[in-house]
């Protein structure tokens, strides 16, 4: 009897209210243990903050996802900053960004020190052999949940998501104009048809392009200034997940400036994928190889600085018109596009990480462990187990 009563109390007990302190420590944990890259991190935020804790509504989360997809910068970091912005404006965005970025910065910098000392770590590639398929399984589940929650039973949104998924998978990259086009379509379709008058705030669509021009001057000066300008432009000119930044980084780090070799760049990307937190933390690894601790710090600040600005500068305007039918329709269309792009990105990542039947088998096993209901397998534990499997297989 007492047990039953206790169970009832546990089931109806409300979650603690959302506070800045709670968000700070949540993102500190996510930055320390959140494996899987931008898609998986976005999925964790929805599961933990919307479904389990009820700190944000589904509409607030989808609004943040739409902002993160339509503004330049890495998806996961921008979504996290937006959730902090909803709590306490520009200060809230900063208090979320710091705990989310600092732990992976410290981890990756420590690995970079060892990497530079021992002239390369073959263990990175050995680890990624098995971690890649496991991460892909995490991404697949996150993408599926997001698509279901976003599109629900709306065939138009499913059609939109399917088209964006196909375009992303075929092109191998996330095309920003498709996100904007999907948002404009949603604004028209769900917001009442063609507008008769020009809406206030429509001109703000040019904000990203106008703002990013200001980062060009950072390229002047010494090597650290050149590096700051390069990484700031990499953040300010790429849209979608942090993986979209990889081609830009390769062109600058390897081809243009010759700061890294092909092997070093490949290892930097691998570090971004197998370390917790945002995948663009690969910039920290690359920055250290170029200019030591100072390079790591400069690269990290330059990557996440523009991302922060693209949240807090248009944030007030976005919040002011958040209940306008046009903006709500834009969010619907852009979020459906985001769900499709994430699914398409999972296909692209699969082509890059699944090499041979053994890697495919590891991916299937990881997926089976995640979907089974008997024992909950934490994602960090799965990633660590996959890393150990990769090391064991490559040493036999």
RONUKE-457821 format. One record per residue (C-alpha): x, y, z; residue number from 0; residue in one letter. Coordinates in nm, 3 decimals, m for minus. Example, Ala and Ser with C-alpha at 12.3 -4.5 7.8 and 13.67 -1.06 7.14 Angstrom:
BEGIN
x, y, z, seq, type
1.230, m0.450, 0.780, 0, A
1.367, m0.106, 0.714, 1, S
END
This chain:
BEGIN
x, y, z, seq, type
0.000, 0.000, 0.000, 0, X
0.273, 0.240, 0.100, 1, X
0.475, 0.139, m0.202, 2, X
0.182, 0.211, m0.433, 3, X
0.123, 0.546, m0.270, 4, X
0.492, 0.630, m0.302, 5, X
0.487, 0.532, m0.670, 6, X
0.192, 0.761, m0.731, 7, X
0.372, 1.049, m0.560, 8, X
0.685, 0.989, m0.769, 9, X
0.485, 0.981, m1.091, 10, X
0.305, 1.309, m1.029, 11, X
0.595, 1.493, m0.865, 12, X
0.673, 1.804, m1.072, 13, X
1.015, 1.867, m1.217, 14, X
1.221, 2.149, m1.065, 15, X
1.157, 2.486, m1.228, 16, X
1.393, 2.609, m1.495, 17, X
1.666, 2.829, m1.349, 18, X
1.986, 2.976, m1.482, 19, X
2.179, 2.767, m1.232, 20, X
2.006, 2.449, m1.349, 21, X
2.079, 2.530, m1.713, 22, X
2.444, 2.607, m1.633, 23, X
2.501, 2.268, m1.473, 24, X
2.298, 2.084, m1.736, 25, X
2.513, 2.224, m2.018, 26, X
2.826, 2.161, m1.812, 27, X
2.732, 1.792, m1.809, 28, X
2.634, 1.795, m2.176, 29, X
2.962, 1.959, m2.273, 30, X
3.153, 1.701, m2.067, 31, X
2.964, 1.385, m2.164, 32, X
2.753, 1.471, m2.470, 33, X
2.894, 1.253, m2.748, 34, X
2.762, 1.218, m3.100, 35, X
2.811, 1.554, m3.268, 36, X
2.556, 1.830, m3.343, 37, X
2.263, 1.612, m3.444, 38, X
2.284, 1.391, m3.138, 39, X
2.339, 1.692, m2.907, 40, X
2.025, 1.860, m3.044, 41, X
1.840, 1.536, m2.976, 42, X
1.970, 1.520, m2.618, 43, X
1.851, 1.876, m2.553, 44, X
1.502, 1.794, m2.674, 45, X
1.484, 1.469, m2.476, 46, X
1.622, 1.617, m2.154, 47, X
1.485, 1.971, m2.153, 48, X
1.151, 1.926, m2.332, 49, X
1.036, 1.569, m2.275, 50, X
1.186, 1.479, m1.937, 51, X
1.220, 1.806, m1.743, 52, X
0.960, 2.020, m1.917, 53, X
1.184, 2.328, m1.896, 54, X
1.095, 2.430, m2.252, 55, X
0.788, 2.376, m2.465, 56, X
0.807, 2.195, m2.798, 57, X
0.737, 2.529, m2.969, 58, X
1.030, 2.699, m2.792, 59, X
1.263, 2.414, m2.888, 60, X
1.153, 2.419, m3.252, 61, X
1.196, 2.796, m3.257, 62, X
1.553, 2.751, m3.135, 63, X
1.618, 2.482, m3.394, 64, X
1.488, 2.709, m3.670, 65, X
1.716, 2.991, m3.550, 66, X
2.014, 2.754, m3.535, 67, X
1.954, 2.627, m3.889, 68, X
1.887, 2.961, m4.057, 69, X
2.168, 3.160, m3.893, 70, X
2.538, 3.096, m3.963, 71, X
2.735, 2.892, m3.711, 72, X
2.742, 2.542, m3.560, 73, X
2.396, 2.401, m3.490, 74, X
2.437, 2.253, m3.140, 75, X
2.617, 2.554, m2.992, 76, X
2.367, 2.796, m3.143, 77, X
2.068, 2.595, m3.018, 78, X
2.219, 2.582, m2.668, 79, X
2.283, 2.958, m2.670, 80, X
1.926, 3.026, m2.783, 81, X
1.785, 2.822, m2.494, 82, X
2.003, 3.025, m2.259, 83, X
1.887, 3.345, m2.431, 84, X
1.525, 3.254, m2.359, 85, X
1.612, 3.234, m1.989, 86, X
1.817, 3.553, m1.941, 87, X
1.892, 3.727, m2.268, 88, X
2.250, 3.785, m2.378, 89, X
2.387, 3.694, m2.033, 90, X
2.192, 3.368, m2.036, 91, X
2.334, 3.277, m2.377, 92, X
2.686, 3.339, m2.243, 93, X
2.625, 3.141, m1.921, 94, X
2.514, 2.845, m2.131, 95, X
2.793, 2.877, m2.390, 96, X
3.078, 2.872, m2.137, 97, X
2.997, 2.541, m1.962, 98, X
2.908, 2.387, m2.297, 99, X
3.237, 2.482, m2.465, 100, X
3.501, 2.490, m2.189, 101, X
3.502, 2.114, m2.096, 102, X
3.557, 1.991, m2.454, 103, X
3.811, 2.271, m2.503, 104, X
4.015, 2.140, m2.208, 105, X
3.983, 1.777, m2.318, 106, X
4.079, 1.842, m2.681, 107, X
4.365, 2.074, m2.585, 108, X
4.509, 1.806, m2.354, 109, X
4.490, 1.547, m2.633, 110, X
4.648, 1.797, m2.876, 111, X
4.943, 1.843, m2.638, 112, X
5.003, 1.466, m2.635, 113, X
4.945, 1.445, m3.010, 114, X
5.206, 1.712, m3.085, 115, X
5.454, 1.558, m2.838, 116, X
5.432, 1.208, m2.983, 117, X
5.407, 1.322, m3.347, 118, X
5.060, 1.185, m3.413, 119, X
4.830, 0.938, m3.238, 120, X
4.739, 0.631, m3.439, 121, X
4.500, 0.551, m3.152, 122, X
4.276, 0.835, m3.272, 123, X
4.210, 0.659, m3.602, 124, X
4.182, 0.319, m3.431, 125, X
3.927, 0.459, m3.190, 126, X
3.726, 0.635, m3.460, 127, X
3.696, 0.309, m3.657, 128, X
3.438, 0.183, m3.404, 129, X
3.322, 0.513, m3.253, 130, X
3.203, 0.642, m3.592, 131, X
2.940, 0.368, m3.643, 132, X
2.826, 0.398, m3.279, 133, X
2.786, 0.774, m3.315, 134, X
2.590, 0.718, m3.636, 135, X
2.344, 0.497, m3.444, 136, X
2.295, 0.777, m3.189, 137, X
2.238, 1.026, m3.471, 138, X
1.986, 0.800, m3.647, 139, X
1.768, 0.775, m3.337, 140, X
1.790, 1.150, m3.269, 141, X
1.696, 1.230, m3.631, 142, X
1.397, 0.994, m3.620, 143, X
1.262, 1.139, m3.296, 144, X
1.306, 1.494, m3.420, 145, X
1.124, 1.427, m3.748, 146, X
0.830, 1.267, m3.568, 147, X
0.796, 1.549, m3.317, 148, X
0.837, 1.820, m3.580, 149, X
0.623, 1.693, m3.865, 150, X
0.362, 1.495, m3.668, 151, X
0.082, 1.401, m3.913, 152, X
0.129, 1.691, m4.153, 153, X
0.196, 1.548, m4.503, 154, X
0.323, 1.885, m4.630, 155, X
0.593, 1.900, m4.363, 156, X
0.691, 1.537, m4.427, 157, X
0.718, 1.612, m4.802, 158, X
0.931, 1.917, m4.727, 159, X
1.157, 1.719, m4.494, 160, X
1.191, 1.438, m4.748, 161, X
1.296, 1.679, m5.022, 162, X
1.559, 1.846, m4.800, 163, X
1.684, 1.504, m4.685, 164, X
1.735, 1.393, m5.045, 165, X
1.907, 1.720, m5.142, 166, X
2.144, 1.697, m4.844, 167, X
2.227, 1.331, m4.907, 168, X
2.294, 1.387, m5.277, 169, X
2.493, 1.712, m5.242, 170, X
2.680, 1.599, m4.931, 171, X
2.626, 1.937, m4.763, 172, X
2.354, 2.143, m4.599, 173, X
2.230, 2.412, m4.840, 174, X
2.128, 2.727, m4.655, 175, X
1.900, 2.854, m4.931, 176, X
1.685, 2.544, m4.894, 177, X
1.633, 2.623, m4.523, 178, X
1.538, 2.980, m4.604, 179, X
1.315, 2.867, m4.891, 180, X
1.141, 2.615, m4.668, 181, X
1.089, 2.884, m4.405, 182, X
0.944, 3.129, m4.661, 183, X
0.715, 2.855, m4.793, 184, X
0.597, 2.782, m4.439, 185, X
0.538, 3.152, m4.373, 186, X
0.316, 3.173, m4.683, 187, X
0.143, 2.834, m4.654, 188, X
0.072, 2.842, m4.279, 189, X
0.066, 3.220, m4.234, 190, X
m0.228, 3.306, m4.459, 191, X
m0.101, 3.316, m4.817, 192, X
0.074, 3.596, m5.001, 193, X
0.111, 3.915, m4.794, 194, X
m0.051, 4.236, m4.913, 195, X
0.184, 4.460, m4.722, 196, X
0.549, 4.438, m4.629, 197, X
0.583, 4.296, m4.278, 198, X
0.806, 4.470, m4.023, 199, X
1.134, 4.292, m3.971, 200, X
1.137, 4.116, m4.309, 201, X
1.448, 4.309, m4.408, 202, X
1.634, 4.141, m4.125, 203, X
1.694, 3.839, m4.348, 204, X
1.998, 4.024, m4.480, 205, X
2.144, 4.048, m4.130, 206, X
2.374, 3.744, m4.152, 207, X
2.527, 3.861, m4.480, 208, X
2.569, 4.218, m4.359, 209, X
2.715, 4.108, m4.027, 210, X
2.968, 3.858, m4.153, 211, X
3.140, 4.122, m4.364, 212, X
3.265, 4.275, m4.043, 213, X
3.480, 3.969, m3.970, 214, X
3.702, 4.020, m4.273, 215, X
3.923, 4.277, m4.098, 216, X
4.031, 4.015, m3.844, 217, X
4.256, 3.860, m4.106, 218, X
4.497, 4.150, m4.084, 219, X
4.798, 4.142, m3.854, 220, X
5.024, 3.863, m3.738, 221, X
4.974, 3.488, m3.746, 222, X
4.729, 3.484, m3.454, 223, X
4.530, 3.764, m3.618, 224, X
4.525, 3.573, m3.946, 225, X
4.413, 3.261, m3.762, 226, X
4.140, 3.450, m3.576, 227, X
4.010, 3.594, m3.902, 228, X
4.013, 3.254, m4.070, 229, X
3.822, 3.071, m3.795, 230, X
3.576, 3.360, m3.749, 231, X
3.494, 3.352, m4.120, 232, X
3.464, 2.973, m4.109, 233, X
3.197, 3.012, m3.840, 234, X
3.025, 3.312, m3.996, 235, X
2.999, 3.175, m4.349, 236, X
2.882, 2.819, m4.281, 237, X
2.529, 2.713, m4.196, 238, X
2.381, 2.402, m4.035, 239, X
2.581, 2.152, m3.833, 240, X
2.948, 2.192, m3.747, 241, X
3.023, 1.926, m4.008, 242, X
2.935, 2.183, m4.275, 243, X
3.248, 2.372, m4.168, 244, X
3.483, 2.084, m4.258, 245, X
3.529, 2.172, m4.631, 246, X
3.599, 2.538, m4.544, 247, X
3.851, 2.439, m4.277, 248, X
4.023, 2.194, m4.510, 249, X
4.062, 2.456, m4.781, 250, X
4.216, 2.709, m4.542, 251, X
4.418, 2.490, m4.305, 252, X
4.563, 2.251, m4.563, 253, X
4.542, 2.405, m4.911, 254, X
4.567, 2.781, m4.859, 255, X
4.777, 2.840, m4.546, 256, X
4.949, 2.499, m4.528, 257, X
4.916, 2.504, m4.150, 258, X
4.829, 2.133, m4.130, 259, X
4.907, 1.818, m4.327, 260, X
4.627, 1.599, m4.462, 261, X
4.687, 1.348, m4.182, 262, X
4.678, 1.617, m3.913, 263, X
4.354, 1.758, m4.054, 264, X
4.193, 1.412, m4.065, 265, X
4.292, 1.357, m3.702, 266, X
4.150, 1.699, m3.609, 267, X
3.813, 1.606, m3.762, 268, X
3.822, 1.270, m3.584, 269, X
3.889, 1.446, m3.253, 270, X
3.589, 1.671, m3.311, 271, X
3.367, 1.368, m3.367, 272, X
3.487, 1.144, m3.085, 273, X
3.516, 1.415, m2.818, 274, X
3.213, 1.539, m2.620, 275, X
3.048, 1.871, m2.695, 276, X
3.020, 2.059, m3.027, 277, X
3.199, 1.897, m3.321, 278, X
3.354, 2.233, m3.419, 279, X
3.584, 2.188, m3.121, 280, X
3.806, 2.041, m3.392, 281, X
3.910, 2.405, m3.440, 282, X
4.070, 2.397, m3.096, 283, X
4.278, 2.093, m3.193, 284, X
4.386, 2.255, m3.519, 285, X
4.461, 2.585, m3.347, 286, X
4.693, 2.416, m3.099, 287, X
4.886, 2.239, m3.376, 288, X
4.937, 2.574, m3.549, 289, X
5.028, 2.801, m3.256, 290, X
5.017, 2.613, m2.925, 291, X
4.792, 2.713, m2.635, 292, X
4.745, 3.065, m2.772, 293, X
4.635, 2.917, m3.104, 294, X
4.386, 2.686, m2.931, 295, X
4.233, 2.975, m2.739, 296, X
4.218, 3.208, m3.040, 297, X
4.064, 2.942, m3.265, 298, X
3.799, 2.851, m3.006, 299, X
3.696, 3.211, m2.938, 300, X
3.691, 3.289, m3.310, 301, X
3.468, 2.991, m3.388, 302, X
3.212, 3.052, m3.115, 303, X
3.218, 3.434, m3.108, 304, X
3.018, 3.488, m3.431, 305, X
2.779, 3.211, m3.324, 306, X
2.701, 3.402, m3.004, 307, X
2.643, 3.726, m3.193, 308, X
2.405, 3.561, m3.438, 309, X
2.191, 3.458, m3.142, 310, X
2.186, 3.773, m2.928, 311, X
2.180, 4.042, m3.200, 312, X
1.859, 3.934, m3.381, 313, X
1.719, 3.761, m3.071, 314, X
1.505, 4.050, m2.947, 315, X
1.351, 4.104, m3.291, 316, X
1.278, 3.733, m3.325, 317, X
1.114, 3.721, m2.982, 318, X
0.911, 4.036, m3.052, 319, X
0.733, 3.877, m3.348, 320, X
0.733, 3.516, m3.225, 321, X
0.350, 3.494, m3.216, 322, X
0.302, 3.641, m3.562, 323, X
0.144, 3.381, m3.797, 324, X
0.410, 3.448, m4.059, 325, X
0.696, 3.384, m3.819, 326, X
0.526, 3.075, m3.675, 327, X
0.483, 2.944, m4.028, 328, X
0.847, 3.022, m4.105, 329, X
0.953, 2.823, m3.797, 330, X
0.738, 2.527, m3.907, 331, X
0.890, 2.519, m4.254, 332, X
1.248, 2.576, m4.138, 333, X
1.220, 2.314, m3.863, 334, X
1.084, 2.055, m4.106, 335, X
1.378, 2.138, m4.332, 336, X
1.613, 2.097, m4.035, 337, X
1.472, 1.753, m3.959, 338, X
1.520, 1.651, m4.322, 339, X
1.872, 1.794, m4.335, 340, X
1.968, 1.608, m4.018, 341, X
1.844, 1.281, m4.168, 342, X
2.035, 1.356, m4.489, 343, X
2.347, 1.443, m4.290, 344, X
2.319, 1.106, m4.115, 345, X
2.334, 0.940, m4.457, 346, X
2.640, 1.145, m4.551, 347, X
2.813, 1.062, m4.222, 348, X
2.728, 0.696, m4.276, 349, X
2.906, 0.697, m4.610, 350, X
3.213, 0.849, m4.442, 351, X
3.224, 0.627, m4.133, 352, X
3.099, 0.285, m4.242, 353, X
3.386, 0.110, m4.422, 354, X
3.347, m0.265, m4.452, 355, X
3.121, m0.525, m4.291, 356, X
3.286, m0.499, m3.949, 357, X
3.207, m0.129, m3.912, 358, X
2.852, m0.195, m4.034, 359, X
2.813, m0.472, m3.775, 360, X
2.929, m0.238, m3.497, 361, X
2.674, 0.022, m3.610, 362, X
2.389, m0.231, m3.612, 363, X
2.488, m0.361, m3.267, 364, X
2.498, m0.006, m3.128, 365, X
2.155, 0.068, m3.276, 366, X
2.014, m0.251, m3.126, 367, X
2.147, m0.159, m2.782, 368, X
1.991, 0.186, m2.801, 369, X
1.644, 0.078, m2.916, 370, X
1.599, m0.216, m2.679, 371, X
1.385, m0.140, m2.374, 372, X
1.518, m0.379, m2.108, 373, X
1.832, m0.194, m2.002, 374, X
1.891, 0.176, m2.071, 375, X
2.235, 0.224, m2.224, 376, X
2.374, 0.577, m2.169, 377, X
2.522, 0.726, m2.485, 378, X
2.860, 0.812, m2.323, 379, X
2.896, 0.451, m2.206, 380, X
2.820, 0.329, m2.557, 381, X
3.083, 0.561, m2.708, 382, X
3.347, 0.452, m2.455, 383, X
3.267, 0.085, m2.520, 384, X
3.292, 0.142, m2.895, 385, X
3.630, 0.315, m2.850, 386, X
3.762, 0.015, m2.656, 387, X
3.629, m0.222, m2.923, 388, X
3.805, m0.018, m3.192, 389, X
4.136, m0.027, m3.008, 390, X
4.105, m0.401, m2.943, 391, X
4.017, m0.485, m3.304, 392, X
4.296, m0.277, m3.455, 393, X
4.558, m0.433, m3.225, 394, X
4.474, m0.790, m3.318, 395, X
END
